[in-house]
């Protein structure tokens, strides 16, 4: 990842370049802001630029050809270290990021716009609560105590430091207070408010914002050769997150299936076709647990957007053309009389699926409840 590959955030890029040019590089920086806007990608591009041996004065990006750049590309640079949340198994051994370094390299090699959901799926830990454990702090100290192998700076990139447990946070604080020479910490956080205030006070915050819609749309058109209407539809649903936009591009087929299932549920509920509902619930349960959860999240979005659709304000309605066409007839059935209860039932169903409840039972129960809830709107 290079600066040129990151869409938007031009002011941040200039700030980082200037810090290197003036040799005023803070030893601990906090890249914070919304999920999916390029914070982690910026951290890697910055680490690459810092240690690039081929760049010349005035260059605004790393060369990409020197040994350091090639090692960063392969995620094998000896002076660039990564810390990230993991889940602790029943094994008595230490719980550290290096236990999952192969999976980490595989995921990051595919995209620098990463998410915790994607990471947990990569390590097959979707039901676990990820953490950065106290064992990690000892690894950080050990790695940074060595002299640099090849580069001027040792860089420690900590992804989602808000998931550090208390012991690890306290030990990291001591390192930040007395840093090793030529060591740079880059903390990449979605929720800086969850960090210790003492850690926040020892880092220089760099605030990222959601990306402009026109920039995301233009990028999608250029990189994926999609037309403006399709790109705009995806962009409106992305809420300023380029990662979310990428996911939506990949999920076009899945979203079409979710849309069809959603329409079937609501039509069957309106017609009170119990037998067909049983068949429908069995079909949906074949999706698999993670897809079932995504479907329920999709349903929640559709209910929310149909409620907003009744305002008749196009600028705040985020629906695809096909969804919008359906909503012209369906939106009147979602109003103040039932919207909260429907959202609660969908959220409860998602929670049940997360706890490994039977999908067929959960969805049949949900569809039966929709009969009563849809009737409330009339």
C-alpha positions in Angstrom: 0.0 0.0 0.0 1.3 3.4 -1.0 -0.1 6.9 -0.3 -1.3 7.1 -3.9 -3.5 4.0 -3.4 -5.4 5.5 -0.5 -8.4 7.5 -1.6 -9.0 10.9 0.1 -7.3 12.2 3.2 -4.9 14.5 1.3 -4.4 16.8 4.2 -3.3 13.8 6.4 -0.9 12.6 3.7 0.7 16.1 3.5 1.0 16.2 7.3 2.8 12.8 7.4 5.1 13.8 4.6 5.9 17.0 6.3 6.7 15.3 9.5 9.3 13.2 7.7 10.8 16.1 5.7 11.2 18.2 8.9 12.4 15.2 10.9 9.7 15.8 13.5 8.2 12.4 13.8 6.2 11.8 17.0 7.1 8.5 18.6 3.4 7.5 19.1 0.6 8.5 16.8 -3.1 7.6 17.0 -4.9 7.2 13.7 -8.5 7.4 14.7 -11.8 7.8 13.0 -14.7 5.8 11.4 -14.2 2.2 10.4 -13.3 1.5 6.8 -12.0 4.9 5.7 -8.3 3.9 5.3 -6.6 4.4 8.7 -4.8 1.0 8.6 -3.9 1.5 4.9 -2.4 4.9 5.8 -0.3 3.4 8.6 1.2 0.9 6.3 1.9 3.5 3.6 3.5 5.8 6.2 5.7 2.9 7.6 6.7 2.1 4.0 7.6 5.8 3.3 9.6 6.1 6.6 11.8 3.2 5.8 12.1 3.5 2.0 15.7 3.7 1.0 15.0 4.5 -2.6 13.0 7.7 -2.2 14.7 11.0 -3.0 14.2 14.4 -1.3 10.8 15.8 -2.4 9.3 12.4 -3.3 5.7 12.1 -2.1 5.7 8.4 -2.0 7.9 5.4 -1.4 9.8 4.0 -4.4 8.3 0.5 -4.3 11.6 -1.0 -5.6 14.1 -0.9 -2.8 14.5 -4.0 -0.5 12.6 -2.3 2.3 9.6 -1.7 0.0 9.6 -5.2 -1.3 9.7 -6.6 2.2 6.8 -4.5 3.3 4.8 -5.7 0.2 5.4 -9.3 1.3 4.5 -8.4 4.9 8.0 -9.8 5.9 9.8 -6.6 6.9 11.9 -7.4 10.0 11.5 -3.9 11.4 7.7 -3.5 10.9 5.7 -5.3 13.5 2.0 -5.9 13.9 -0.2 -6.3 16.9 -3.9 -7.2 16.5 -6.7 -8.7 18.5 -7.0 -12.5 18.7 -8.9 -15.0 20.7 -7.5 -17.2 23.4 -7.8 -20.9 22.9 -7.8 -23.5 25.7 -4.1 -24.1 25.1 -1.8 -23.1 28.0 0.6 -21.3 25.7 0.8 -17.5 25.5 -1.8 -15.7 23.5 0.0 -13.4 21.1 -0.5 -12.0 17.6 2.4 -14.0 16.1 0.3 -17.2 16.6 -1.9 -15.9 13.8 0.7 -14.2 11.6 0.0 -16.4 8.6 -3.7 -15.7 8.6 -2.9 -12.0 9.2 -0.5 -11.8 6.2 -3.1 -13.6 4.0 -5.9 -11.2 4.9 -3.8 -8.0 4.6 -2.3 -9.1 1.3 -5.9 -9.2 -0.1 -7.0 -5.8 1.2 -5.7 -3.0 3.5 -9.2 -1.9 4.2 -9.7 -4.6 6.9 -12.5 -5.1 9.4 -12.8 -7.0 12.7 -15.6 -9.1 11.2 -13.4 -10.1 8.3 -10.5 -10.9 10.6 -12.6 -13.0 13.0 -13.9 -14.9 10.0 -10.4 -15.4 8.7 -9.3 -17.0 12.0 -12.6 -18.9 12.4 -13.5 -17.1 15.7 -16.8 -15.4 14.8 -18.4 -16.2 18.2 -15.4 -15.2 20.3 -14.6 -11.9 22.0 -11.2 -10.8 20.5 -8.6 -9.2 22.7 -5.0 -8.1 22.8 -3.8 -10.0 25.8 -1.1 -9.1 28.4 1.3 -11.6 26.8 1.4 -9.3 23.8 3.1 -6.5 25.9 6.1 -8.8 26.6 6.4 -9.5 22.9 6.3 -5.8 22.1 9.1 -5.1 24.6 11.2 -7.9 23.3 10.8 -7.0 19.6 11.5 -3.3 20.2 14.5 -3.9 22.5 16.5 -5.3 19.5 18.4 -3.0 17.2 16.9 -2.3 13.8 17.8 -5.1 11.4 17.8 -3.1 8.1 15.9 0.2 8.5 16.2 3.5 10.3 13.0 3.1 12.2 11.3 0.2 14.0 7.6 0.6 13.5 4.9 -1.1 15.7 1.5 -1.0 14.2 -1.2 -1.8 16.7 -4.6 -2.4 15.1 -7.7 -1.8 17.3 -5.8 -0.9 20.5 -9.1 -0.4 22.2 -9.3 -4.2 22.4 -6.3 -4.4 24.7 -7.1 -5.8 28.1 -6.3 -3.7 31.1 -3.0 -5.4 31.9 -1.7 -5.0 28.4 -2.8 -1.4 28.3 -1.0 -0.5 31.5 2.2 -2.2 30.2 2.0 -0.5 26.9 1.7 2.8 28.7 5.1 2.3 30.3 6.7 1.7 26.9 5.1 4.9 25.5 6.4 6.8 28.4 10.0 5.6 27.9 10.2 4.7 24.2 13.2 3.1 22.6 15.2 5.3 20.2 14.0 5.4 16.6 10.8 3.5 17.5 7.5 4.6 16.1 4.1 3.5 17.4 1.1 3.7 15.1 -2.1 3.0 16.9 -5.1 2.4 14.5 -8.4 2.8 16.4 -12.1 2.9 15.6 -13.0 3.7 19.2 -10.3 5.9 20.8 -12.8 6.7 23.6 -12.2 3.1 24.8 -8.5 3.7 25.4 -6.9 4.7 28.7 -6.8 8.4 29.0 -3.1 8.1 29.9 -2.5 6.4 26.6 -4.4 9.1 24.7 -2.3 11.8 26.4 0.9 10.2 25.2 -0.1 9.9 21.5 -0.5 12.5 18.8 -4.0 12.0 17.4 -4.6 12.1 13.7 -8.3 12.3 13.0 -9.8 10.6 9.9 -13.3 11.5 8.6 -15.8 9.6 6.5 -15.0 9.8 2.8 -17.0 12.1 0.6 -19.7 10.3 -1.4 -18.6 11.7 -4.7 -15.0 10.5 -4.1 -16.2 6.9 -3.3 -18.5 6.9 -6.3 -15.8 8.1 -8.7 -13.3 5.6 -7.4 -15.7 2.7 -7.8 -16.4 3.8 -11.4 -12.7 4.0 -12.2 -11.5 0.8 -10.4 -14.5 -1.5 -11.1 -15.8 -0.1 -14.4 -19.3 0.3 -13.1 -21.7 2.9 -14.3 -22.4 6.0 -12.4 -25.9 4.9 -11.2 -24.6 1.6 -9.8 -21.7 3.3 -8.1 -23.9 6.0 -6.6 -26.3 3.4 -5.2 -23.4 1.6 -3.5 -21.9 4.8 -2.3 -25.2 5.9 -0.6 -25.2 2.7 1.4 -21.5 2.9 2.4 -21.9 5.8 4.8 -18.5 7.2 3.9 -16.7 3.9 4.4 -14.7 2.7 1.4 -14.4 -0.8 2.9 -18.2 -1.0 3.2 -18.4 0.1 -0.4 -16.0 -2.7 -1.4 -18.1 -5.2 0.5 -21.3 -4.0 -1.2 -19.6 -4.4 -4.6 -18.8 -8.0 -3.7 -22.2 -8.8 -2.2 -24.3 -7.8 -5.1 -25.4 -11.4 -5.7 -25.9 -12.0 -2.0 -27.9 -8.8 -1.5 -30.2 -9.8 -4.4 -30.9 -13.1 -2.6 -31.5 -11.2 0.7 -33.8 -8.8 -1.1 -35.8 -11.7 -2.5 -36.1 -13.4 0.9 -37.1 -10.2 2.5 -39.9 -9.6 0.0 -41.1 -13.1 0.3 -41.3 -12.8 4.1 -43.3 -9.6 4.0 -45.7 -10.8 1.3 -46.3 -14.1 3.1 -46.9 -12.2 6.4 -49.3 -9.9 4.7 -51.2 -12.8 3.1 -50.9 -14.9 6.3 -49.7 -18.0 4.5 -48.5 -20.1 7.4 -47.6 -23.2 5.3 -45.5 -21.2 2.9 -43.8 -19.4 5.8 -42.6 -22.8 7.1 -41.1 -23.6 3.7 -39.6 -20.1 3.5 -37.9 -20.4 6.9 -36.4 -23.7 5.9 -34.9 -22.2 2.8 -33.4 -19.2 4.6 -31.9 -21.6 7.2 -29.8 -23.1 4.4 -27.8 -19.9 4.1 -25.5 -20.8 7.0 -25.1 -19.0 10.3 -23.0 -16.0 9.2 -25.1 -15.4 6.1 -28.2 -15.7 8.2 -26.9 -12.9 10.5 -26.1 -10.8 7.4 -29.6 -11.4 6.1 -31.1 -10.2 9.4 -28.9 -7.1 9.3 -30.1 -6.5 5.8 -33.7 -6.8 7.0 -33.1 -4.2 9.7 -31.6 -1.8 7.1 -34.7 -2.4 4.8 -37.1 -1.7 7.7 -35.2 1.5 8.7 -35.0 2.7 5.1 -38.7 2.0 4.5 -39.6 4.0 7.6 -37.5 6.9 6.3 -39.0 6.4 2.8 -42.3 7.8 4.1 -40.6 11.2 4.6 -40.4 11.5 0.8 -37.0 13.1 1.1 -34.8 11.4 -1.6 -31.5 12.7 -0.2 -31.8 10.7 3.0 -33.1 7.4 1.5 -30.4 4.8 0.7 -32.1 2.2 -1.5 -31.1 0.5 -4.7 -33.4 1.1 -7.7 -35.0 -2.4 -7.1 -35.4 -1.8 -3.4 -36.9 1.6 -4.0 -39.4 0.1 -6.5 -40.6 -2.3 -3.8 -40.7 0.3 -1.2 -43.2 2.5 -3.1 -45.8 -0.2 -2.1 -44.3 -1.6 1.1 -43.3 1.6 3.0 -46.8 2.5 4.1 -46.8 -0.7 6.2 -43.8 0.6 8.3 -44.7 3.4 10.6 -44.7 4.6 14.2 -47.2 1.9 15.1 -44.8 -1.0 14.4 -41.3 0.1 13.4 -39.7 -0.2 16.9 -41.2 -3.6 17.5 -40.1 -5.0 14.1 -36.6 -3.8 14.7 -36.5 -5.4 18.1 -37.7 -8.7 16.7 -35.1 -8.7 14.0 -32.4 -7.8 16.5 -33.6 -10.6 18.8 -33.5 -13.1 15.9 -29.9 -12.0 15.0 -28.9 -12.6 18.7 -30.5 -16.0 18.7 -28.7 -17.0 15.5 -25.4 -15.8 17.0 -26.0 -18.2 19.9 -26.4 -21.1 17.5 -30.2 -21.4 17.7 -31.9 -23.3 14.9 -32.3 -21.1 11.9 -35.4 -22.8 10.7 -37.1 -22.3 14.1 -35.9 -18.7 14.5 -37.0 -17.6 11.0 -40.4 -19.4 11.3 -41.0 -17.7 14.6 -40.0 -14.3 13.2 -42.2 -14.6 10.1 -45.2 -15.5 12.4 -44.6 -12.4 14.4 -44.4 -10.3 11.2 -48.1 -11.1 10.6 -49.2 -9.3 13.7 -46.7 -6.5 13.4 -47.5 -5.7 9.7 -51.2 -5.6 10.7 -50.5 -2.9 13.3 -49.6 -0.4 10.6 -53.1 -0.4 9.1 
